[in-house]
């Protein structure tokens, strides 16, 4: 049954949580666009594409924004209640800290489930679509903007230079168009003036040139039997295809093999298949390496075991070979060993790639749980921390939130890096931040339940003042005794 106290706590929490969540999403979106700003500038992206991309990025950052917003909003909520002495009143009524944290614990649990659902069912689809959009933007050519006195090379096989453009941005003067021929002399078109316009269907850029010359070399390539032609013209039209400047939509399925695009069930299936590759590689090594070592086919159960004693009784095979054949045998042996070594190196490289792929899949599997559980861990830090510091607003809570979230992000990043490099297991690496911060949350909760003065500057002032008095009395006693 919901009590009035629960309603009070929930009302105090909802506002700061929504505000901090939206701020976190906004900051993370700006970080994303700042990272890919160079790839998007000059691509002539339409408003619809930008809105679509912002929506994808916003949903993509939900798993990261939820823990941070829960941490900050919980500190703000309990800090406001502590600053207005409402926590003191609640505790004086005999209600423990855990009791009035209960409604927010339930809300946080629901958010943990939502975070897992988002990471498992929604985020793989979002990342798939976002990867396709980013690829289309990055590989698309910049929107054409031919400037005065600058060589423009965005059209395949051509370089254009315009001496001057009028204010209408269409009338141009002193035009030079180079057509690259690679093996032959580049063709050159020079005109004194002209008009530059886009065709009505927006598929071509049309140059209508006036009063110019066309220089062209014709003939078979890489020979001296070529002719050089110089042709004058009063008007000449040259068209350039603009299809490469449009943003083409890639198929989403082109990126579906990335571990980030898989759900928990798909990751488990892939990991199970990758765990059984050891036996497969041993069988492949036997099939691919043994045929290159001829003596292996003659080994049987009667083959003598070589040791220090038996080596004395075994005559060297090479001593029985004529000198004229030794060089041939050495070359054959070196060739076979080289082939065997190459096969082994290829198998080892392929095996390492499979192991790395398995680590990446395990990392993504644990990531779906770690960020959802981080919501609970950071709430367990924020709620008692707010009741201890008893400071509302956004200043002090923001400082503490940034400190603890920095630790969380730092340990999470280090753990993921160690897991990718195989320094530690994927489980240990991805849960490293949780293992470190969970005891901190339990410690702060215990201190808050005991009304600890952990962040009260007056208690530290009294503590150091007592130490100063102690050493002062100790010094006076020593002076009196002497």
N, C-alpha and C positions, 0 to 999 in steps of 0.2 A: 504494500500500500504506500502510495506517495504521500509524504508528509509535507507540511509547509516549509520545513527546513530544506527538504530536497528541492522544492520549487525555487526557493531563494538561491541555493547554490547553482542550480541549472541556469537560472536567469542571469546570474552574475558571470557565468562561464560562456554562454552562447555568444554574446556580443563580442568579447575579446577574441574568441576562437575564430569566428567568421572573418573579423577584421584582419587578424594575423595570418589566417590562411590565404586570403586574397592578396595580402601584401607579399607573402612568400611566393605565391604563384607568379605575381607580377615581376618580382626580382629575378626568379629563375627563368622566366620567359625572356627578360632583357639580357640575362647572361647568355642564353642560347643564341639570340640574334646578334649579340656582340661578337660571339665566337665565329659565326658564319656571315658576318657583315660583308667581308671582302668578296665572298662568293655570290652575294645577292645584289651588290651595287651594280647598276648599269644593265641589269637583265630585263628591265621593262616589265616587272611583275605586275599583274592586274590586281585590283582590290579583292576580288574573289579568291585568288590564290593566296594572298597574304592572310585573309581571314581564316581560310581553311588551314593554313600552316600554323597560325596562332592557336587555333582550337586543338590541333594535334599536339603541339608543344605543351599546352596547358594540361591536357589529360596525361601526357607523358610524365610530367613533373609531380603529379599528385602523390605518389609513394614517398617522394623526398619532402614535399611540403607538409604532409600530415604530421610527421614526428616533430618538426621544427615548430609548427603552429601550436601543437599540443603542449610542447615545452614552454613556449613563451606565454600562451594564454593561461596555462595553469599557474605560472608564477604571478602573472598579473591578477588573476582572480583571487588567489589566496593572499597575495600581497595587499590588495584593496580591502579584503575582509579583515586582515590583521591591522591595517592602518586605521580603520574606522572602529577598531576594538570589537568587531562582531565575533571574531574568533574567540576573544576573551570571554564574551558573554555566553557563547555556545559551550565553551569548556566549563564555565562556572555552573552551567546547568547540568553538568555531569555527563555531557556527550563527548566521547573520545574523538580523536582526529579521524580515525578510520571510519567512524560512523558517518560524519558529514562529508567524507571523501567518497562514500559508497555510490551516490548517483553519478558522479563523474567517472568512477571506475567502470560502471556499467556502460556509460557513453563511450569511454575509451575502448572497452572490449568490442563494442559494435563497430567502432572505427577501425580496430585491428582486423576484424573480419572483412570489412569493406576494403581495406588496404590490400589484403591477400586476394580478394576477389578481383580487384583492379589489376594487381600484378599478374595474376594467373590467367584471367579471361579477357581483359580489356587491353592491357598494356602490350601484349604481343601483337595484337592487330594494329594498335596505334603505331608501334615502332616499325612495323612492316610498311605501313602507308607513309610514315615520316621518312623512312630510309629511301623510298621511291621518290618522294617529292624533293628531298635534298639532292639526290643523284641527278634528277632532271634539271634542277636549278644550277648545280655546279658544272654540268657538262654543256649546258646551253651557252651559246655565244653571247657576248654583250650586245645590247641594242646598238645599232649603228648610229654613230654620231661623227660624221666626217668633219674635222676641224680644219681651219685655215693653216696652210704651211706644214701639216703633219702627214707623214706617210701612213695610210690606213691599210692594214693587211688582213682584215677579218673575212674578206671574201676569198674563198679557196681559189688559188692560182692567180690572184690579181693583187696589185698594189696601186692605190689611188692617192694622188696628191692634188689638192685644190689650193690655188694661190689666194683667192679672195671670195667671200660670200657676201651677197647683199643682205639688207635687213629682212627681206621676205624669206630668207633661208632657203630659197630655191634657185635663184639666179647666181651662177658661179662663173669665175673667170680664171684663166691660166690653169687649165686642167691637164694633168698628165696621168695616163693609165698604163701601167706595166702589166703585161701578161707573161707570166713565168713559163718558159718552155723547157727549162732544165738542160736538155742536151744541146739545143740550138740557142741562137741569140734571142733574148726576150723581145717580144713584140711591144711596140710603143705607140700610143695614141696621144697626140698633143692637140689641144684646141684652145682658142682664145677666149671663148665664152660658151655658155650653155645653160640648160635648165635641168635641175635634178628633182624628180618627183617620184612618189610611190604610185603604182598602178591602183585603180579603183578596188580590185580584189585583194590588195595588200600582200600580193605574193611576189612582186618583183619591184626592184628599184630601177627606174628608167632615166638614163642620161641622154638628153638631146643636145649634141655638141655641134658647134658652128665654127667655121673658118679654122680648119686644122689639118693635120698631117697624120698619116698612118704609116708606120715603119714596120716592115715584116720580113722575115727571112724564111724561105721555103726551100725544100730539098731533102734528100736522105740524111738521116742523122749520122753523126760521127764520120762525116766525109767532107771533102772540100768542094763537092759538086752541089753547092747551094747558091741560091740567087737572093739578092737583097732588093726589096721593093719599097718604093716611096710613093705614096698616093695622097693627093690632096682632096679635100672635101669641103663643100659648103655647109652640109648638114649630115650628121651621122648619129645613129641611135644605137645605144649599148644598154643591154638589160642585165641585171644581176639578180640571182635567185635569193629570196629572203626566207625560204623555208627553214634554213638552219638556225635562224634567229628566234624562232618560235619555241615556246616551252612545250616539249613533247611529253606526254604522260607515259611513264614506264609501267610495265605489268608488275603488280605487287608480288606475284609469285617468284619473281627473279631474286628476291631477298629472303625467301622463307627458310633457307637452310642455316641461317644464323641462330645460335642457341638462344639469343634474346627474343626470338620470334616464336618460341615454343612454350606450351603450357606444361604444368607439372607432370601430367600423364605422359606427354610426348618426351619430356626430358628423362623420365624414369625408363621409358622403353629404350631410348638411345643409349643411356648409361649402361643398362643391362647388356646391350649388344656389344658395347665397347669393352666391357670387363672381360669378355671371353676371347680377346684377340691374341693372348699369349700363346695358346696352343696352335692357333692358325699360323702364326709367324714361325713357330718351330717347324711345322710341316712344310711351310714354304721354303725355309732355309735348307731343309733336307733335299727338297726337290730341285732347288735352284743352285745350290752350292756343290753338292756331292758330284753331279755329272762333270764338273770342271776339275775334279781331283781323281785321276784315273785309278790310283792304287786302292781307293776306297771300295771299288767293286770286288776286289780280290780278298778283302778281309772276311774271315770267318772265325768260328770258335777255336780253330787250331792255331790262330795267329799268335806268335810268342809275345809274352809280356816283356817289354824292354825295361831293364834296370841296369845298375852299374855292373853287376856280375855277368849278365847276358850280353852286354855290349862288347865285352872282351872276346866273346865267342862268335860274334856276328861279323862276317867279312863285309867290308864296305862294298856296296853295289857299284858305285862309281869307279872303283879300282878295276872292275872287270870290263869297263867300257873302253873301246879304243880311243886314243887321243883325237882322232879325226872326227869322232861323233860327239865328243864332250860339249863342244860349243853349241851344236844343234840341240842337245838335251837340255843344256842350261837355258837356251832361249825358249824352248817349249815349256819348261817348268815355270820360268818367269812369266810367260804369257798366261798359263793356266792359273797361276796364283794371282795375277793381276785381275783376271776376269772374276775369280772367286772373291777377291777383295772388293771389287766394284759392286758385286751382287750383295755382299754383306753390308757394305756402306749404304746401299739403296734401301735394304730391308731395315737397317737401323734408323735411317732418316724417316722412313715411312712409319715405323713403330713409334718414334718420338712424336711425330705429328698426330698419330692416333691418341697417344697419351695426353698430349696437350689439348686435343679436342675433348677428351673425357673430362679433364680438369675444368675446361670452360663450361661444359654442360653441368657439372656438379656445382660450380660457382653460381650459375644462373638458377639452379634448383634451390640452393640455400638462400639466394637473394630474395626470392618470393616470400620467404618466411621471416628473414631477418628484419626487413623494413617494416613489416606489419607488427612484429613483436617489439620493435624499437619504439612504436607509439606508446606501448605500456611502460617500457623502461624509462623513457624521457618524461612521461607523466608522473611516474613514481619519484623522479628527481624534482620536477617542477612544483608539484603540489606541496610537499613538505618544505621545499626551499622558500616558496612564497610565504608560508605561515611562519617561517623563522625570520626572514628579513623584514617582513611587515612593511613593505614599501609598495604603494600602488603606482599608477601611471604606466609609462612605457620606458622611462629612462633606466632605472636600476634593473627592472626585470629583463630589459633587452640586453644589458651588459652580461648578466648571468646566463641568459639563454644563448648568447653568442659563444660564451666560454665553453659551456657544456656541449653545445652542438658542434663546435670546432673539434673538441676531443672525440666526439662520436664519429664525425666525418673523417678525422685523421686516422683513428684506429681502424675504421671500416675500410679506408683506402689502403692502408698498409697491409691489413689482413688479406684483402683481395689481391694485392700485388704479390705477396708471399705465396698465396695459393696458386696464382697463375704460373709462378716460377718453380713451383713444386717444393718450396722450402718447408711448407706446412700443408696439412690436408685442407681440402676445401671447407670441411666442417669447421675446423679450428680457425681458419682465416676469416671466413665470413661471419662467424659468431664472436670474433675477438672483441669488438666494441661492446657487445652485450655482456660478455664475461667480465669486462672491466667496469662498466657503468652500472650493472645490476647491483653489486655490493654497495656502490655509492648511493643508489636509491634507497636500499634497505637501511643504510646508516643514517641518511637524512630523515627518513620516516621515523626511525627510532628517536632521533634527537628532537624532532618536532613533537612527538608524543610526550616527551619529557620536558617540554617547554625550555629547550636548550637556548642558551645565549650565544650560540655559535657565531653569529654575525653581528652581535651587538658590540659596538665600539667602546661603550662604557665599561663592559665587563673586561675587555682587554686593557683598558686604561687602569682599572682598579688592580688588575693582575700585575701589570708592570710597576704600578705605584707601590704595591706590597713588596715586590722584589727589590725596588730601590730603597724602601725603608729597612728591609732586612739587611742589605749590605751596608747601609748607613749605620745601623745599630751595631753591626758586627765590627765596623771600623772604629766606632767610638769605644767599644769594649776593649779592643786591642790597644787603643791609645791610653786608656785608663790603667790597664794592667802594666804597661811599660812605664 
